[in-house]
Amino acid sequence: MVVATLVAASGSGCRLVQRSGPVAPELAEARRLSNEGLSAADRSDLVRAEGLLERAVKSCPADVDARRHYAEVLWKRGERMEAVNQINAALRLSPADAGLCVAGGEMHLEMGLFDDADRLAREAVRLAPGTAAAWHLRGRVSLARGQAEAALADFHRALAIDGADRGVLMDTAEAYRRLDRPQRALATLAVLGETYGPDQTPADVLVMEGLAQEALGRPAEAIESYRTAVAKGNAPADATARLAALEQPSVAAAPPLTPRSSSVR
């Protein structure tokens, strides 16, 4: 829902802006600074981007987009608590913005604040039930809480909207793995693999394939998946241990991989 007007917080100095009328100088300045900040972020100059977006927010504290972009840059800079503060401020200004709910929910989830993440995920689903990102977030919260069945139901809702979403497919495979359904996990990973070009499948997808192959009693196929993942140079450290355990049967089996969160794009 697009808000027709921007209403400044008390004392902000950013006047009410009618959608059809002239743009207030404070908002015009905030937009200019935001655009410069986004350009700096695109160049990976996050320090400059942070400074410009901070100035944009100060110029017009009621500018929701400025706070959203500022929060994103703060998050990338590792300033997570301040990023959450900014996204929460944006949500207070625009509570019916499903995209903001998802962005805020993802931040809270990554920080382990499951109750807040769940609240925002459910609000995003309520506001935009036809959005895959909203269902995906709700499923991720359930998965983080160890509720794989509930997570799987939400992932299926997300896939019904966007069946080629890599993050959703990866998390769906993870849910199947946790439910001890390796055949379904492998089938899901096959669909995910088709979204990449030849030899472009990421290491974490290959490692998941290896886990599914192991669970199905196919050590040769698991070894091949782990070898390919390790050769890419960015596989989880545990993958090397599992590969060694399979290649040398006398070695004790490697411990299970640490439960993951979606990183596939």
C-alpha positions in Angstrom: 0.0 0.0 0.0 1.5 3.4 -1.0 0.9 6.0 1.7 -0.5 9.2 0.2 1.3 11.4 2.6 4.4 11.5 4.8 3.8 12.8 8.3 6.8 14.0 10.2 7.5 13.0 13.7 6.9 15.8 16.2 9.7 18.4 16.0 11.4 16.7 13.0 11.3 19.8 10.8 10.0 17.8 7.9 6.7 19.2 6.8 3.6 17.2 5.7 4.1 16.4 2.1 1.1 16.0 -0.1 1.6 13.4 -2.9 0.1 15.7 -5.5 1.7 18.9 -4.3 5.2 20.4 -4.2 7.9 18.5 -2.4 9.1 20.1 0.8 12.8 21.2 0.7 13.6 18.9 3.6 12.3 15.9 1.7 13.9 16.9 -1.5 17.3 17.1 0.3 16.7 13.7 1.9 16.0 12.2 -1.5 19.1 13.7 -3.0 21.3 12.5 -0.1 19.6 9.0 -0.3 20.4 8.7 -4.0 24.0 9.7 -3.4 24.1 7.2 -0.6 22.7 4.4 -2.7 25.2 5.2 -5.5 28.0 5.0 -2.9 26.7 1.6 -1.7 26.6 0.3 -5.2 30.3 1.2 -5.4 30.8 -0.7 -2.1 31.8 2.5 -0.4 29.7 1.7 2.7 31.4 4.3 4.9 30.4 7.1 2.6 26.9 5.6 2.1 26.3 5.4 5.8 27.2 9.1 6.3 25.0 10.3 3.4 22.0 8.2 4.5 22.5 9.4 8.1 22.3 13.0 6.8 19.2 12.1 4.7 17.4 10.8 7.8 18.3 13.9 9.8 17.1 16.1 7.0 13.7 14.4 7.0 13.1 11.9 9.8 9.7 11.0 8.3 11.2 9.8 5.0 10.5 6.1 5.2 12.8 5.2 2.2 15.7 7.0 3.7 15.4 5.1 7.0 15.0 1.8 5.0 18.2 2.4 3.0 20.1 3.6 6.1 19.1 0.4 7.9 20.3 -1.7 5.0 23.7 0.0 4.9 24.1 -0.1 8.7 23.4 -3.9 8.6 26.0 -4.4 5.9 28.5 -2.4 8.0 27.8 -4.8 11.0 26.0 -2.1 13.0 23.1 -4.4 13.6 21.4 -2.9 16.6 21.3 0.5 15.0 20.0 -1.1 11.8 17.1 -2.6 13.7 16.4 0.7 15.4 16.1 2.4 12.0 13.9 -0.3 10.4 11.7 -0.2 13.5 11.4 3.6 13.1 10.5 3.1 9.5 7.8 0.6 10.5 6.3 3.0 12.9 6.0 5.5 10.1 4.6 3.0 7.6 3.2 0.0 9.5 1.3 -1.3 6.5 4.4 -1.8 4.4 4.8 -5.6 3.9 8.3 -5.2 2.5 9.4 -3.4 5.6 7.9 -6.1 7.7 9.9 -8.7 5.8 13.1 -6.7 6.0 12.7 -6.1 9.7 11.7 -9.7 10.4 14.8 -10.9 8.6 17.0 -8.7 10.8 15.3 -9.8 14.0 15.6 -13.4 12.9 19.3 -13.1 12.3 19.8 -11.6 15.7 17.9 -14.5 17.3 14.9 -12.3 18.3 12.4 -15.0 17.3 9.3 -13.5 18.9 9.7 -10.1 17.1 10.6 -11.9 13.8 7.5 -14.1 14.1 5.3 -11.1 14.7 6.7 -9.2 11.7 6.5 -12.4 9.5 2.8 -12.9 10.4 2.0 -9.2 9.7 3.8 -9.5 6.3 1.6 -12.5 5.5 -1.5 -10.7 6.6 -0.6 -7.6 4.5 0.7 -9.4 1.4 -0.4 -13.1 1.3 0.5 -13.3 -2.4 4.2 -12.5 -1.6 6.6 -15.4 -1.5 9.0 -13.4 0.7 6.4 -13.2 3.5 5.7 -16.9 3.6 9.4 -17.7 3.3 10.2 -15.5 6.3 7.5 -17.1 8.4 8.8 -20.5 7.5 12.4 -19.5 8.3 11.2 -18.4 11.8 9.6 -21.8 12.3 12.7 -23.6 11.1 14.9 -21.6 13.5 12.6 -22.7 16.3 12.9 -26.4 15.3 9.4 -26.6 13.9 10.2 -28.2 10.5 6.7 -29.3 9.7 5.3 -25.8 10.1 8.2 -24.4 8.2 7.7 -26.8 5.3 4.1 -25.8 5.0 5.1 -22.1 4.7 7.9 -22.9 2.2 5.4 -24.7 0.0 3.1 -21.7 0.1 6.1 -19.6 -1.0 7.0 -22.0 -3.8 3.4 -21.9 -5.1 4.0 -18.2 -5.7 7.6 -18.4 -6.9 8.7 -21.9 -7.7 12.2 -20.9 -8.7 13.2 -18.9 -5.6 16.6 -20.3 -4.7 16.5 -19.4 -1.0 13.1 -21.0 -0.6 14.2 -24.2 -2.4 17.3 -24.5 -0.2 15.3 -24.0 3.0 12.7 -26.5 1.8 15.5 -29.1 1.3 16.8 -28.3 4.7 13.3 -28.8 6.2 13.0 -32.2 4.5 16.5 -33.1 5.8 15.5 -32.3 9.4 12.3 -34.4 8.9 14.5 -37.3 7.8 13.1 -37.3 4.3 16.3 -37.3 2.2 14.6 -38.4 -1.0 12.4 -35.3 -1.0 15.4 -33.2 -0.1 17.3 -34.5 -3.0 14.4 -33.9 -5.4 14.1 -30.4 -4.2 17.8 -29.8 -4.6 17.6 -31.1 -8.2 15.0 -28.4 -8.9 17.3 -25.9 -7.3 20.3 -27.1 -9.3 18.4 -26.4 -12.6 18.3 -22.7 -11.7 22.2 -22.6 -12.1 24.3 -22.9 -15.2 26.8 -25.8 -15.8 29.3 -26.1 -12.9 27.7 -23.1 -11.2 26.0 -24.9 -8.3 27.2 -23.3 -5.0 29.1 -25.3 -2.5 26.4 -25.3 0.2 23.9 -26.8 -2.3 26.4 -29.6 -3.1 27.0 -30.2 0.6 23.3 -30.6 1.1 23.2 -33.1 -1.7 26.0 -35.0 0.0 24.0 -35.2 3.2 20.9 -36.5 1.4 23.0 -39.1 -0.5 24.5 -40.2 2.8 21.1 -40.5 4.4 20.0 -42.7 1.5 23.0 -45.0 1.9 24.8 -43.8 -1.3 28.4 -43.1 -0.1 29.9 -42.9 -3.6 27.4 -40.2 -4.7 28.0 -38.4 -1.4 31.7 -38.4 -1.9 31.4 -36.9 -5.4 29.1 -34.1 -4.0 31.5 -33.3 -1.2 34.6 -33.4 -3.4 33.0 -31.0 -5.9 31.9 -28.7 -3.0 35.4 -28.7 -1.4 37.0 -28.0 -4.8 35.1 -24.7 -5.0 37.0 -23.5 -2.0 34.1 -22.1 0.1 32.5 -25.2 1.4 31.7 -25.5 5.1 34.6 -26.9 7.1 32.5 -29.8 8.2 32.2 -30.9 4.6 35.9 -31.8 4.5 35.5 -33.9 7.6 32.6 -35.8 6.2 34.5 -36.4 3.0 37.4 -37.7 4.9 35.2 -40.0 6.9 33.6 -41.5 3.8 36.9 -41.9 2.0 38.5 -43.6 5.0 35.8 -45.9 6.5 37.9 -46.7 9.5 37.7 -43.0 10.6 34.9 -42.2 12.9 32.0 -40.5 11.2 32.0 -36.8 11.2 29.4 -35.0 13.3 26.3 -33.6 11.7 26.6 -30.2 10.0 25.4 -27.2 12.0 21.9 -26.3 11.1 22.1 -23.6 8.5 20.2 -20.5 7.5 19.4 -19.6 3.9 22.3 -18.0 2.0 21.5 -19.2 -1.5 20.7 -16.5 -4.0 
